[in-house]
Amino acid sequence: MAWCLMGACGRGATYRKPDLRIPGSWDSDGATVGAGIRTDEAGDLSAWWRRLNDPVLSGLIQEALGSNMDLLKSVARLREARERRVMAEAARKPTVSGSGSAGTRLSSNLEGRTENTNSLAAGLDASWELDVFGGVSGAIDAAVADVEVVEAETHGVRVSLAAEVGLAYVEFRSVRLRLAIFEKSTALQEETLQLLRLRNDSGLDNAQELEQAISQLEQTRAQLPVLQLSASEAVYRLDLLLGLSPGSTRARLAGEADLPRIPATIAIGIPAEVLRRRPDIRAAERKLVAETAREGVARAQLYPSFKLSGSFGVEMLLGNGTSAFLSLLGGITVPLFDGGRLRAQLRLQTAVCDQALLAYRQVILTALREVQGAVSTLTRQRERKETLTRALEAARRADELARQRFTAGVIDFQPVLDTGRSLLTLEDSLATTRAAEVNALIQLYKALGGGWSPASSSGQAGEGHKP
Protein backbone atom coordinates (compact mmCIF):
# COMPACT_ATOMS: atom_id res chain seq x y z
CA MET A 1 0.00 0.00 0.00
CA ALA A 2 1.20 3.46 -0.92
CA TRP A 3 1.17 4.87 2.62
CA CYS A 4 3.69 2.19 3.66
CA LEU A 5 6.23 3.51 1.13
CA MET A 6 6.13 7.24 1.91
CA GLY A 7 9.40 9.03 2.60
CA ALA A 8 12.46 10.50 0.96
CA CYS A 9 14.54 8.31 -1.33
CA GLY A 10 16.88 6.14 0.67
CA ARG A 11 15.60 7.31 4.04
CA GLY A 12 13.21 4.44 4.71
CA ALA A 13 9.47 4.69 5.26
CA THR A 14 7.67 7.43 7.14
CA TYR A 15 4.65 6.32 9.13
CA ARG A 16 1.39 8.13 8.60
CA LYS A 17 -1.67 7.15 10.59
CA PRO A 18 -4.26 5.61 8.26
CA ASP A 19 -7.46 7.44 7.53
CA LEU A 20 -10.12 5.57 9.50
CA ARG A 21 -13.85 5.97 9.07
CA ILE A 22 -15.16 5.94 12.64
CA PRO A 23 -18.91 6.38 13.19
CA GLY A 24 -19.89 9.42 15.20
CA SER A 25 -22.50 7.56 17.25
CA TRP A 26 -23.58 4.05 18.18
CA ASP A 27 -26.17 2.12 16.23
CA SER A 28 -29.65 2.51 17.70
CA ASP A 29 -31.76 -0.63 17.51
CA GLY A 30 -34.01 0.28 20.41
CA ALA A 31 -31.68 -1.47 22.84
CA THR A 32 -30.71 1.66 24.73
CA VAL A 33 -34.18 3.08 25.18
CA GLY A 34 -35.04 3.20 28.87
CA ALA A 35 -32.01 1.09 29.75
CA GLY A 36 -29.99 3.78 31.52
CA ILE A 37 -27.32 3.72 28.79
CA ARG A 38 -25.96 7.20 28.05
CA THR A 39 -23.48 8.35 25.45
CA ASP A 40 -21.92 10.84 27.85
CA GLU A 41 -18.21 10.65 28.49
CA ALA A 42 -17.56 7.37 30.31
CA GLY A 43 -15.08 8.97 32.68
CA ASP A 44 -12.40 7.05 34.54
CA LEU A 45 -12.90 3.30 34.08
CA SER A 46 -9.52 2.25 35.48
CA ALA A 47 -11.28 0.71 38.52
CA TRP A 48 -14.78 0.10 37.16
CA TRP A 49 -15.40 -2.67 39.72
CA ARG A 50 -15.77 -0.06 42.45
CA ARG A 51 -18.99 1.06 40.78
CA LEU A 52 -20.54 -2.30 41.70
CA ASN A 53 -20.13 -1.59 45.44
CA ASP A 54 -18.90 -5.08 46.30
CA PRO A 55 -15.84 -4.98 48.61
CA VAL A 56 -15.09 -8.68 48.14
CA LEU A 57 -15.03 -8.33 44.36
CA SER A 58 -12.85 -5.22 44.56
CA GLY A 59 -10.39 -7.02 46.83
CA LEU A 60 -10.17 -10.04 44.55
CA ILE A 61 -9.51 -7.95 41.45
CA GLN A 62 -6.86 -5.84 43.18
CA GLU A 63 -5.09 -8.97 44.38
CA ALA A 64 -5.22 -10.54 40.93
CA LEU A 65 -3.65 -7.43 39.41
CA GLY A 66 -0.66 -7.97 41.66
CA SER A 67 -0.24 -11.74 41.47
CA ASN A 68 -1.71 -13.14 38.24
CA MET A 69 0.82 -15.26 36.36
CA ASP A 70 -0.15 -14.05 32.88
CA LEU A 71 0.22 -10.44 33.96
CA LEU A 72 3.60 -11.12 35.57
CA LYS A 73 4.75 -12.80 32.36
CA SER A 74 3.59 -9.80 30.38
CA VAL A 75 5.55 -7.48 32.67
CA ALA A 76 8.64 -9.64 32.09
CA ARG A 77 8.08 -9.37 28.33
CA LEU A 78 7.95 -5.62 28.74
CA ARG A 79 11.34 -5.62 30.46
CA GLU A 80 12.69 -7.73 27.60
CA ALA A 81 11.34 -5.32 24.98
CA ARG A 82 12.87 -2.33 26.77
CA GLU A 83 16.30 -3.96 26.82
CA ARG A 84 16.01 -4.75 23.10
CA ARG A 85 15.30 -1.07 22.53
CA VAL A 86 18.50 -0.17 24.42
CA MET A 87 20.43 -2.62 22.23
CA ALA A 88 18.97 -1.09 19.07
CA GLU A 89 19.79 2.44 20.20
CA ALA A 90 23.39 1.39 20.86
CA ALA A 91 23.90 0.87 17.10
CA ARG A 92 23.71 4.64 16.59
CA LYS A 93 26.75 5.26 18.80
CA PRO A 94 30.42 4.49 18.12
CA THR A 95 31.89 1.25 19.41
CA VAL A 96 35.13 1.60 21.35
CA SER A 97 37.21 -1.24 22.72
CA GLY A 98 40.53 -1.29 24.52
CA SER A 99 43.35 -3.78 24.57
CA GLY A 100 46.56 -4.21 26.46
CA SER A 101 49.46 -6.65 26.65
CA ALA A 102 52.69 -7.25 28.48
CA GLY A 103 55.49 -9.65 27.60
CA THR A 104 59.13 -10.65 27.82
CA ARG A 105 61.29 -11.66 24.86
CA LEU A 106 64.45 -13.74 25.35
CA SER A 107 67.24 -13.53 22.75
CA SER A 108 70.90 -14.58 22.51
CA ASN A 109 73.67 -12.97 20.48
CA LEU A 110 76.62 -14.53 18.64
CA GLU A 111 78.71 -14.39 21.76
CA GLY A 112 76.21 -16.56 23.61
CA ARG A 113 74.89 -13.91 25.90
CA THR A 114 71.15 -13.86 26.66
CA GLU A 115 69.17 -10.65 26.67
CA ASN A 116 65.67 -10.01 28.08
CA THR A 117 63.41 -7.39 26.50
CA ASN A 118 60.29 -6.38 28.43
CA SER A 119 57.44 -4.65 26.61
CA LEU A 120 54.12 -3.04 27.47
CA ALA A 121 51.44 -2.17 24.91
CA ALA A 122 48.02 -0.53 25.07
CA GLY A 123 45.55 0.52 22.40
CA LEU A 124 42.07 1.70 21.55
CA ASP A 125 39.94 0.58 18.61
CA ALA A 126 36.82 2.48 17.53
CA SER A 127 34.26 1.99 14.78
CA TRP A 128 31.12 3.83 13.72
CA GLU A 129 28.60 3.07 11.02
CA LEU A 130 27.15 6.18 9.39
CA ASP A 131 23.37 6.08 9.20
CA VAL A 132 23.17 7.67 5.74
CA PHE A 133 20.09 5.85 4.48
CA GLY A 134 18.14 5.39 7.71
CA GLY A 135 18.73 1.71 8.41
CA VAL A 136 19.87 2.26 11.99
CA SER A 137 17.23 4.87 12.83
CA GLY A 138 14.56 2.62 11.32
CA ALA A 139 15.65 -0.27 13.55
CA ILE A 140 15.49 2.06 16.58
CA ASP A 141 12.03 3.27 15.61
CA ALA A 142 10.88 -0.35 15.28
CA ALA A 143 12.32 -1.24 18.71
CA VAL A 144 10.63 1.78 20.32
CA ALA A 145 7.32 0.79 18.73
CA ASP A 146 7.80 -2.80 19.91
CA VAL A 147 8.10 -1.54 23.49
CA GLU A 148 4.87 0.41 23.05
CA VAL A 149 3.19 -2.71 21.64
CA VAL A 150 4.13 -4.76 24.70
CA GLU A 151 3.10 -1.94 27.02
CA ALA A 152 -0.33 -1.84 25.38
CA GLU A 153 -0.59 -5.62 25.49
CA THR A 154 0.25 -5.55 29.19
CA HIS A 155 -2.55 -3.08 29.76
CA GLY A 156 -4.77 -5.38 27.70
CA VAL A 157 -3.95 -8.25 30.04
CA ARG A 158 -5.06 -6.06 32.95
CA VAL A 159 -8.35 -5.32 31.20
CA SER A 160 -9.04 -8.99 30.49
CA LEU A 161 -7.91 -10.11 33.94
CA ALA A 162 -10.23 -7.72 35.80
CA ALA A 163 -13.15 -8.88 33.67
CA GLU A 164 -12.34 -12.59 34.11
CA VAL A 165 -12.17 -12.23 37.89
CA GLY A 166 -15.48 -10.39 37.84
CA LEU A 167 -17.13 -13.05 35.69
CA ALA A 168 -15.85 -15.89 37.89
CA TYR A 169 -17.04 -14.06 41.01
CA VAL A 170 -20.50 -13.48 39.56
CA GLU A 171 -20.65 -17.13 38.53
CA PHE A 172 -19.95 -18.20 42.11
CA ARG A 173 -22.51 -15.80 43.60
CA SER A 174 -25.20 -16.78 41.12
CA VAL A 175 -24.64 -20.47 41.77
CA ARG A 176 -24.93 -19.87 45.50
CA LEU A 177 -28.21 -18.04 44.95
CA ARG A 178 -29.53 -20.89 42.83
CA LEU A 179 -28.44 -23.39 45.47
CA ALA A 180 -30.44 -21.48 48.07
CA ILE A 181 -33.47 -21.52 45.79
CA PHE A 182 -33.29 -25.27 45.22
CA GLU A 183 -32.62 -25.98 48.90
CA LYS A 184 -35.67 -23.91 49.88
CA SER A 185 -37.78 -25.67 47.27
CA THR A 186 -36.53 -29.03 48.51
CA ALA A 187 -37.61 -28.19 52.07
CA LEU A 188 -41.09 -27.16 50.91
CA GLN A 189 -41.47 -30.30 48.82
CA GLU A 190 -40.41 -32.46 51.77
CA GLU A 191 -43.14 -30.85 53.90
CA THR A 192 -45.71 -31.49 51.17
CA LEU A 193 -44.51 -35.07 50.81
CA GLN A 194 -44.94 -35.63 54.54
CA LEU A 195 -48.53 -34.37 54.32
CA LEU A 196 -49.24 -36.65 51.34
CA ARG A 197 -47.85 -39.65 53.20
CA LEU A 198 -50.06 -38.92 56.19
CA ARG A 199 -53.08 -38.64 53.93
CA ASN A 200 -52.12 -41.72 52.00
CA ASP A 201 -51.74 -43.69 55.23
CA SER A 202 -55.21 -42.50 56.19
CA GLY A 203 -56.56 -43.54 52.79
CA LEU A 204 -57.40 -39.95 51.78
CA ASP A 205 -55.06 -39.68 48.78
CA ASN A 206 -54.03 -42.08 46.05
CA ALA A 207 -50.58 -43.52 45.49
CA GLN A 208 -50.14 -41.74 42.16
CA GLU A 209 -49.98 -38.29 43.78
CA LEU A 210 -47.50 -39.62 46.34
CA GLU A 211 -45.21 -40.97 43.63
CA GLN A 212 -45.46 -37.70 41.68
CA ALA A 213 -44.40 -35.78 44.78
CA ILE A 214 -41.47 -38.14 45.34
CA SER A 215 -40.41 -37.76 41.70
CA GLN A 216 -40.51 -33.99 41.85
CA LEU A 217 -38.55 -33.93 45.10
CA GLU A 218 -35.81 -36.20 43.74
CA GLN A 219 -35.55 -34.15 40.54
CA THR A 220 -35.03 -31.05 42.63
CA ARG A 221 -32.43 -32.78 44.80
CA ALA A 222 -30.60 -33.94 41.69
CA GLN A 223 -29.78 -30.32 40.82
CA LEU A 224 -27.91 -29.73 44.07
CA PRO A 225 -24.72 -31.71 43.22
CA VAL A 226 -24.56 -30.01 39.81
CA LEU A 227 -24.76 -26.56 41.36
CA GLN A 228 -22.26 -27.45 44.07
CA LEU A 229 -19.83 -28.59 41.37
CA SER A 230 -20.32 -25.31 39.49
CA ALA A 231 -19.58 -23.37 42.67
CA SER A 232 -16.34 -25.30 43.21
CA GLU A 233 -15.28 -24.73 39.60
CA ALA A 234 -15.87 -20.98 40.00
CA VAL A 235 -13.73 -20.96 43.16
CA TYR A 236 -10.93 -22.85 41.43
CA ARG A 237 -11.05 -20.45 38.49
CA LEU A 238 -10.70 -17.52 40.87
CA ASP A 239 -7.78 -19.24 42.58
CA LEU A 240 -6.00 -19.65 39.26
CA LEU A 241 -6.60 -16.03 38.27
CA LEU A 242 -5.13 -14.91 41.60
CA GLY A 243 -2.16 -17.24 41.28
CA LEU A 244 -3.21 -19.34 44.28
CA SER A 245 -3.59 -23.04 44.94
CA PRO A 246 -7.10 -24.56 44.54
CA GLY A 247 -9.47 -23.70 47.37
CA SER A 248 -7.51 -20.71 48.69
CA THR A 249 -10.34 -18.20 48.16
CA ARG A 250 -13.15 -20.38 49.48
CA ALA A 251 -13.04 -18.90 52.98
CA ARG A 252 -13.21 -15.34 51.60
CA LEU A 253 -16.35 -16.23 49.66
CA ALA A 254 -18.11 -17.89 52.58
CA GLY A 255 -21.36 -16.49 53.86
CA GLU A 256 -24.50 -15.29 52.16
CA ALA A 257 -24.08 -12.47 49.67
CA ASP A 258 -26.13 -11.14 46.82
CA LEU A 259 -24.96 -10.37 43.31
CA PRO A 260 -23.21 -7.03 42.74
CA ARG A 261 -25.58 -4.14 42.16
CA ILE A 262 -25.67 -2.55 38.73
CA PRO A 263 -25.57 1.28 38.58
CA ALA A 264 -28.81 2.94 37.54
CA THR A 265 -27.12 4.73 34.64
CA ILE A 266 -24.08 3.78 32.59
CA ALA A 267 -22.14 6.18 30.36
CA ILE A 268 -20.29 4.62 27.41
CA GLY A 269 -19.06 7.67 25.50
CA ILE A 270 -18.79 7.91 21.72
CA PRO A 271 -17.00 5.42 19.42
CA ALA A 272 -13.92 7.61 19.03
CA GLU A 273 -13.49 7.73 22.81
CA VAL A 274 -13.57 3.93 23.00
CA LEU A 275 -10.85 3.68 20.35
CA ARG A 276 -8.58 5.95 22.39
CA ARG A 277 -9.11 3.87 25.52
CA ARG A 278 -8.75 0.29 24.29
CA PRO A 279 -5.23 -1.15 24.74
CA ASP A 280 -5.62 -3.71 21.93
CA ILE A 281 -6.25 -0.92 19.42
CA ARG A 282 -3.19 0.91 20.70
CA ALA A 283 -1.15 -2.30 20.35
CA ALA A 284 -2.35 -2.87 16.78
CA GLU A 285 -1.51 0.71 15.81
CA ARG A 286 1.97 0.46 17.32
CA LYS A 287 2.53 -2.83 15.48
CA LEU A 288 1.77 -0.97 12.29
CA VAL A 289 4.36 1.66 13.24
CA ALA A 290 6.96 -1.03 13.95
CA GLU A 291 6.39 -2.84 10.65
CA THR A 292 6.54 0.46 8.75
CA ALA A 293 9.90 1.18 10.36
CA ARG A 294 11.15 -2.28 9.44
CA GLU A 295 10.08 -1.63 5.86
CA GLY A 296 12.42 1.36 5.96
CA VAL A 297 15.23 -0.84 7.28
CA ALA A 298 14.69 -3.32 4.45
CA ARG A 299 14.80 -0.47 1.90
CA ALA A 300 18.04 0.89 3.39
CA GLN A 301 19.69 -2.49 2.77
CA LEU A 302 19.53 -1.76 -0.97
CA TYR A 303 21.95 1.17 -0.60
CA PRO A 304 25.64 1.37 0.32
CA SER A 305 26.73 1.36 3.94
CA PHE A 306 29.56 3.50 5.27
CA LYS A 307 31.82 2.71 8.20
CA LEU A 308 34.58 4.62 9.92
CA SER A 309 37.19 2.89 12.05
CA GLY A 310 40.29 3.95 13.84
CA SER A 311 43.03 2.64 16.10
CA PHE A 312 45.48 4.25 18.49
CA GLY A 313 48.12 2.46 20.45
CA VAL A 314 51.28 2.86 22.48
CA GLU A 315 54.09 0.31 22.87
CA MET A 316 56.86 0.71 25.38
CA LEU A 317 60.05 -1.34 25.33
CA LEU A 318 61.51 -1.04 28.79
CA GLY A 319 64.94 0.54 28.43
CA ASN A 320 64.53 1.20 24.68
CA GLY A 321 61.95 4.00 24.52
CA THR A 322 58.30 4.28 23.53
CA SER A 323 56.51 4.15 20.18
CA ALA A 324 52.94 5.07 19.23
CA PHE A 325 50.71 4.48 16.22
CA LEU A 326 47.44 5.96 14.91
CA SER A 327 45.26 4.81 12.02
CA LEU A 328 42.01 6.07 10.50
CA LEU A 329 40.08 4.11 7.90
CA GLY A 330 36.87 4.70 5.99
CA GLY A 331 34.99 1.86 4.35
CA ILE A 332 32.06 1.43 2.04
CA THR A 333 30.05 -1.70 1.33
CA VAL A 334 27.89 -1.80 -1.79
CA PRO A 335 25.41 -4.62 -2.53
CA LEU A 336 26.12 -5.70 -6.11
CA PHE A 337 24.55 -9.10 -6.55
CA ASP A 338 22.61 -11.24 -4.06
CA GLY A 339 20.26 -13.17 -6.29
CA GLY A 340 17.36 -10.80 -5.52
CA ARG A 341 17.38 -11.51 -1.80
CA LEU A 342 17.34 -7.87 -0.62
CA ARG A 343 14.52 -6.82 -2.94
CA ALA A 344 12.55 -9.90 -1.94
CA GLN A 345 13.09 -8.92 1.69
CA LEU A 346 11.70 -5.46 0.92
CA ARG A 347 8.63 -6.88 -0.80
CA LEU A 348 8.16 -9.32 2.08
CA GLN A 349 8.24 -6.53 4.65
CA THR A 350 5.83 -4.44 2.58
CA ALA A 351 3.41 -7.38 2.63
CA VAL A 352 3.84 -7.66 6.41
CA CYS A 353 3.14 -3.93 6.66
CA ASP A 354 -0.08 -4.35 4.68
CA GLN A 355 -1.15 -7.18 6.99
CA ALA A 356 -0.54 -4.96 10.02
CA LEU A 357 -2.77 -2.27 8.50
CA LEU A 358 -5.58 -4.75 7.87
CA ALA A 359 -5.21 -6.15 11.40
CA TYR A 360 -5.42 -2.61 12.78
CA ARG A 361 -8.64 -1.93 10.92
CA GLN A 362 -10.07 -5.29 11.95
CA VAL A 363 -9.40 -4.79 15.66
CA ILE A 364 -11.21 -1.45 15.46
CA LEU A 365 -14.27 -3.07 13.91
CA THR A 366 -14.11 -5.83 16.52
CA ALA A 367 -13.96 -3.28 19.34
CA LEU A 368 -16.99 -1.41 18.03
CA ARG A 369 -18.92 -4.67 17.65
CA GLU A 370 -18.05 -5.77 21.19
CA VAL A 371 -19.30 -2.53 22.71
CA GLN A 372 -22.46 -2.57 20.63
CA GLY A 373 -23.10 -6.21 21.47
CA ALA A 374 -22.50 -5.69 25.18
CA VAL A 375 -24.93 -2.76 25.25
CA SER A 376 -27.61 -4.81 23.50
CA THR A 377 -27.05 -7.80 25.78
CA LEU A 378 -27.20 -5.67 28.92
CA THR A 379 -30.44 -4.02 27.81
CA ARG A 380 -32.16 -7.24 26.77
CA GLN A 381 -31.17 -8.99 29.98
CA ARG A 382 -32.55 -6.05 31.96
CA GLU A 383 -35.83 -6.29 30.07
CA ARG A 384 -35.95 -10.04 30.68
CA LYS A 385 -35.26 -9.53 34.39
CA GLU A 386 -38.14 -7.09 34.74
CA THR A 387 -40.52 -9.48 32.96
CA LEU A 388 -39.42 -12.45 35.04
CA THR A 389 -39.82 -10.42 38.22
CA ARG A 390 -43.46 -9.74 37.43
CA ALA A 391 -44.03 -13.36 36.45
CA LEU A 392 -42.39 -14.57 39.66
CA GLU A 393 -44.62 -12.40 41.83
CA ALA A 394 -47.69 -13.91 40.21
CA ALA A 395 -46.27 -17.43 40.48
CA ARG A 396 -45.65 -17.01 44.21
CA ARG A 397 -49.21 -15.90 44.78
CA ALA A 398 -50.53 -18.82 42.72
CA ASP A 399 -48.35 -21.32 44.61
CA GLU A 400 -49.42 -19.94 47.98
CA LEU A 401 -53.09 -20.13 47.03
CA ALA A 402 -52.72 -23.66 45.68
CA ARG A 403 -51.02 -24.86 48.87
CA GLN A 404 -53.66 -23.24 51.04
CA ARG A 405 -56.49 -24.84 49.10
CA PHE A 406 -54.69 -28.20 49.05
CA THR A 407 -54.15 -28.08 52.83
CA ALA A 408 -57.83 -27.25 53.25
CA GLY A 409 -58.75 -30.22 51.07
CA VAL A 410 -60.45 -28.09 48.41
CA ILE A 411 -58.23 -29.29 45.52
CA ASP A 412 -56.08 -32.31 44.79
CA PHE A 413 -52.28 -32.35 44.59
CA GLN A 414 -51.86 -31.71 40.85
CA PRO A 415 -52.27 -27.89 41.00
CA VAL A 416 -49.73 -27.78 43.83
CA LEU A 417 -47.36 -29.84 41.72
CA ASP A 418 -47.80 -27.52 38.73
CA THR A 419 -47.49 -24.24 40.62
CA GLY A 420 -44.48 -25.50 42.58
CA ARG A 421 -42.68 -26.54 39.40
CA SER A 422 -43.49 -23.21 37.75
CA LEU A 423 -42.32 -21.27 40.80
CA LEU A 424 -39.00 -23.11 40.97
CA THR A 425 -38.38 -22.59 37.26
CA LEU A 426 -39.07 -18.86 37.47
CA GLU A 427 -36.94 -18.34 40.58
CA ASP A 428 -34.05 -20.15 38.93
CA SER A 429 -34.51 -18.24 35.67
CA LEU A 430 -34.57 -14.91 37.48
CA ALA A 431 -31.37 -15.69 39.38
CA THR A 432 -29.69 -16.76 36.14
CA THR A 433 -30.89 -13.64 34.34
CA ARG A 434 -29.69 -11.35 37.12
CA ALA A 435 -26.26 -12.93 36.84
CA ALA A 436 -26.36 -12.58 33.05
CA GLU A 437 -27.16 -8.89 33.46
CA VAL A 438 -24.14 -8.32 35.71
CA ASN A 439 -21.98 -10.35 33.33
CA ALA A 440 -23.16 -8.18 30.44
CA LEU A 441 -22.14 -5.07 32.39
CA ILE A 442 -18.69 -6.53 33.06
CA GLN A 443 -18.33 -7.39 29.38
CA LEU A 444 -19.35 -3.84 28.54
CA TYR A 445 -16.69 -2.37 30.82
CA LYS A 446 -14.16 -4.72 29.23
CA ALA A 447 -15.27 -3.71 25.73
CA LEU A 448 -14.91 -0.05 26.71
CA GLY A 449 -11.30 -0.72 27.70
CA GLY A 450 -11.88 -0.38 31.44
CA GLY A 451 -9.38 -1.79 33.90
CA TRP A 452 -6.32 0.39 33.26
CA SER A 453 -5.36 4.02 32.91
CA PRO A 454 -2.44 5.76 31.19
CA ALA A 455 -1.26 6.92 34.63
CA SER A 456 -0.88 3.34 35.88
CA SER A 457 2.55 1.78 35.69
CA SER A 458 2.81 -1.65 34.15
CA GLY A 459 5.64 -2.42 36.49
CA GLN A 460 3.32 -2.19 39.46
CA ALA A 461 1.87 -5.58 38.59
CA GLY A 462 5.18 -7.21 39.25
CA GLU A 463 6.37 -4.98 42.06
CA GLY A 464 8.33 -6.99 44.51
CA HIS A 465 8.47 -9.96 42.18
CA LYS A 466 11.87 -11.38 41.44
CA PRO A 467 12.21 -13.98 38.67
N, C-alpha and C positions, 0 to 999 in steps of 0.2 A: 504494500500500500504506500501511496506517495508520501503520506505524513511521516512514515518510518525512515525516509531517505532525505529529509530536509537537512540543510547545513551547507557550509562552504566546502569547496572541493578539497578533499584530503583532510578535513577536520572532523570526520566522523558524522554521526547523526545527532541532530538537535531535537529533543523531545518537545512536542506540542500536545497539550491535552486535547483529546478528541472532542469533537462537537457532539454532545449527547442531547437527545430529545427527551427531556424529563417532563412528565405531565405536571401542570400547576396545581392539580387537586386530585383527590382520590375518587375512584369510581363510586357512584351512588346507585346501589341496587335496592334501596329501602332498608338496608341492614343497619344503618346508623340512626334511623329515625327513632327517637324516644329511648335510645339505648345508653345515653350518657356519654357518647363518643363525641369529642370535640376536636376540631382541627386547629386549636390554639397551639402555641408553642409548648412542646412536651416538657420543657424544663430539664432539670438535672435528673437523669435516670441512672446515675452511677450506683445507687443503692436503692433500686426500685422496691426491693422486698420490704423495706421499712413502711411502705405505703399499705401493706397488708396487716400491719399492727399485730404481728405474731412474733413475740420475743424468741421462741424456740427456733422458728424458721430463720430469723435473722442471725441467731448464734450459729446455726449449722452452716449457713452460707459463708459467714465470715471465717469460720474455721476451715472450710473447704478451700477458700481462697488463699489460705496460708499453708495448706498441707497436701493438696491434691497432687498426685504423681504426674499426671499429664501437664499440669501447669508448671510444676517444677522442671520437667523435661523441656518445656517451651522456654523457660527462663534460661536454662543451660544452653539451648540453641541460640538464644539471643546473645549470650556471652561469646559463643563461638563466632557468630556473624560479626560482632564488633571487633574481634581480634583479626578476622580476615580483612576487615576494612583497614585496620592499622597496617597489615602486611601490604595491601594494595597501595596505600598512601606512601609507603616506604620506597616504592619504585620511582617516585618523582625526585627523590633526594640522591645525592652522590653516595657511592659506597666507598668507604675508606677502611683499609686493613693495615695492620702493622706486623712487622716481622723482626726477629732478632736472632743472632747466633753468636756463639763463642767457641773457639777451638784452638788447638795446639798442633803445629806441624813440626815433625822431626825430620832432619836432613843431615847428611854427612858429606864432607868435602873430600878432595883427593888425598888429603893428608890423614884421613881417618877420624877427623874430629866431628863430633855430633853437635848440631845446633838446634835449639828449640825456638820456634817463632809463634808467639801468642797473638791471636787476633780477636777483635770484637767488631760486630757489624749490626747495624740497625737500619730499617727502612720503612717507608710508607708507600702503599699502593692505593690509588684512587681511580674510580671509573664513574662515568655519568652518561646515561643515555638521554639524548635530546628528544623532547616530545614535540617533534615538528608537525606530525600529522595526527596528533590526538589519541594515539593508542593508549598511552599511559593514563591520561586524564579520563578517557572513556572507561578504562578498567576501574578507576577510582570511583567514578560516578555510579558504575554498576554495583560496586561493593557497598557504597553508601545506600543505594536503593535497596539492596539486599537486607541491610540492617533494618531499614524502615519496614520492609515486608515482614520480617520476623517479629518486629515490635507490634505491628498490626495483628499478626497471627496470634501473638501472645495475648493481646487484648481480646481477640476473638475467642480464645480458650476460656478467658474469664467470663465472657458473656454466656457461652454455652454451659460452663460449669454452674454458674448461678442458677440458670434455668433448670438444669438437670437435677440439682439438689431440691429446688422448689417442686418439681414434678414428682420426685420420689417421696418427698414429705407429704404432698397432697394425696398421693396414692395410699400412703400408710394411714393418714387421718380418715380418708373416705372408707377404707376397708374396716377400720375400727368402728365407724358409724354404722356401716352395714352389718357388722357383727352384732352390735347392740340391737339393731332392728330385728335380726333373726333370733337372737336370744330372747328378746321380749315376746316375739311371736311364738316361740317354742313354749315359753311359760304359759301363755294364754291357751295354747292348744292342749297342753297337758292338763290344765284345769277343766277344759271342755271334755277331754277324754275321760277324766275321772267322773264327771257328771253322767256321761253316756254309759259308762260301765255300771254305775249305780242304778241307772234306769234299766239297763239291760238285765242286770241281776234281778230287778223287780218285775221284769217282763213288760216294761213300758215302752221299750224301743227295740227295733229289730237289729239283727247282727250286721246287716249291710251298712247301716250308718256308723256302727262301731268300727268296722273295718275301714271305711272311708276316712274316719278321723285318725285312725292309726297310720294309714297311708300318708295322709297330709302331714302329720307330725314327723314321720320319718323322712319325708322329702325335705322338710324344713331343716331337720337336723343334719341332713347330708350336705347342706351348704356350709355348715360351720367349719369343717376341716379345710374346704377349699379357700374360704376367706382367711382362715388362720395361716394357711400357706402363703397367700398373697401378702399378708402383713409381714411375715418373716422375710419374704423376698424383697419387699420395699426397705426393710431395715438393713438387709445385707447390701442393697444397692447404695444406700446412704453411707454405710461403712466404707465401701470401696471408694466412693467419691471423696470422702474425707481422709482417705489413706489409712484406715483403721482395720483391725482384724474383725471378722464377722461377729456381730452381736454387741459391739462396743457402744453403740448408740441406743440400745434398747432401753436402758434405764432412763435416759433423758427423754424418751418418748412415752414413758409410762404415765398413766393417769388419763382421765377423760378430758378431751379437748375437741373443740369444734374445728371446722375448716376455717382457713383464713378468710377474713372479710374483704370483699371487693369494694373499692372506692365507688362512691355514687357517680362521679364523673371521671372520665379518662381523656386526657389530651394527647393526641398523637402527632400533631404538627403537620406540615406539608411534605410532599415527597422529597423535595430538595433537602429539607432538614434531615430526613432519614438517611439520605445518601451521605451526608457529611458525618453522621454519627456512627455508621456501621463499620466495624473494623475490617470485615471481609472485603468491602468495597475499597477501602484504603489499601489493603494488601494487594488486591488485583491491580489497582492503579500503579502502585509502586513496582509491581512485577513488570508492568508495561514499560515503566521508566528504565528498569534494569536491562530489559531485553533490547530496548532502543540504544542504550549505551553500549551494549555488547555488539550491536550491529555496527556502531562506529568503530569499535576495536577491530572487528573483522575487516572493515573497509581500509583501516590504516595499515593492515598487513600487506596490502597491495603496493604500498609505497616504500621508498628506501628508509632505512633506519640509520641514525647517526649516533656515534659513541665516541666520547672523549675519555682518554685514560692517561695516567701519569704515574711516575715513580720517583721517589727521592730516597737516597740512602747514604749512609756514612759507614766507612770501614776504617778501623784503626788497627795498625800493626804495632804492637807494643815495642817501643824502642826504635821504630822505623817511620814514624809519622802517621798522618791521617789523610785519607782520600774520601771524596764525596762524588756522587753522581746524581744527575737529574735528567728525566726524560718525559716528553710530552708527545702523545700520539693522538691522532684523529682517525676514526674509521667510518666507513660507510658500507652497508650491506644492502644489496639490491636484489630483489627476487626476479630472476630471469626465466626460469622454467621449473614448474613443479607439477606438471601434468594436469593443471586446472584445479588443484586442491584448494588454493586460496580463494578463487572465485566461487567454487562450490561451497566453501565455508561461509562466504558472504551471502550467497543465495539461501543457504540453510538458515542462517541467523535471521534473515529477512522473513522467512517463513515462520520461524519461532516468534518473531515480533508480531506478525499478523495474528497468530494464534493467541498471543497475550491480549491483543486488542479485542478479539472476539470473546475471550473469556471475561474480560472486563465488562463488556456490554451485557454478557449473559448474567453475571452476578448481580448487576443492577436490576435487570428484569426479575431475577429470582427474589431479590430483596423486596421489590415492590409487590410481587405476588404474595410473599409471605405475610407482609403487613396487611394487605387487603384480605387475605384468607383468614388471618387471625381476628380481624375486626368482624368479619361475617360470622365466624364461628362463635365468638364471644356473644354477639347479639342474638343469634339463633338459640344458643344455649340459655341465655337469659329469658327469652320468650318461652322456651320449653319449660324452664323452671317455674315461671309464673303460672303456666297452664297446669302443670302437675300439682302445684300447691293448691290451686282451687279444686282440682279433682280429688286430692288427698283429703281435704276437709270434708267433702261430701262423702267419701268412702268411709271415713271414721264415724260420721253420723249414722250411715247405713249399717255399719258393723255393730255399733252400739245398740241400735234399735233391734237388729236381728237377734243379738244375744239376749236382750231383755225379753223379747217375745218368746225366744226358745226356752229361756229359764222359766217363764210363766206358763209354758206348755201350749202357747197359742199356735206356733208353727213347728214344723219338723226341723231336722238338722241341716238339710240341704241348703237353705238360704244362709245359715251361719257359715257353712263350708264355702259357699261362693263369695260372700262378703269378706270373709277372712283371707281368702286367696287373693282377692282383688286389693285389699288393704295392704297386704304384704308386698305385692308387686309394685304398687304405687309408692310405698315408702322406700323401697329399694331403688326404684327408678329415680325418685327425687334426690336421694343421696348421691346416686351416680351422676345425675345431671348437675348438681351443685359442684361436685368435684370437677366435672368437665368444664364448667364455667370458670372455675379458678385456673384450671390448666390452660384454657384459652387465653386468659389474661396474662399468665406467665409466658406463653408463646408469643403474645403480642409484645410484651416488654422485650423479649429476646429478638423479635423481628425488628423492633425499633432500635436495636443496638444498645439496650440498657445493660448495665453491669460493669461499666468501666467509664473513666473520664480521662481526658487528655492530661489532667493534673496528676493522675495516679502514676506511680512508678512501677514498671514491670518487675523491677528487682525486689519490690516489697513481698512478692509472692514467695520468693525463696530466701527471704531475710533470715539469717541465722542458720541456713542450710549449708552444709559443707559436703561436697561430693566425695 
